[in-house]
Amino acid sequence: MNFVVIVLIIAFAGVISNQYSGLQQMRKLQSSLDSINRKLDRITKEKLHDND
């Protein structure tokens, strides 16, 4: 019985660790997308300003 509890705790720790790793990757991806979005906004504003 103790063995099963220990295995379950280790399994949950692995799942939590994996979820945290995925969250960190999503944060990095969001940061990259935000950066690209800011650059595109700046380029678009420059193009619109040049057309005036």
Order of alpha helices (4+ residues) and beta strands (2+ residues): alpha
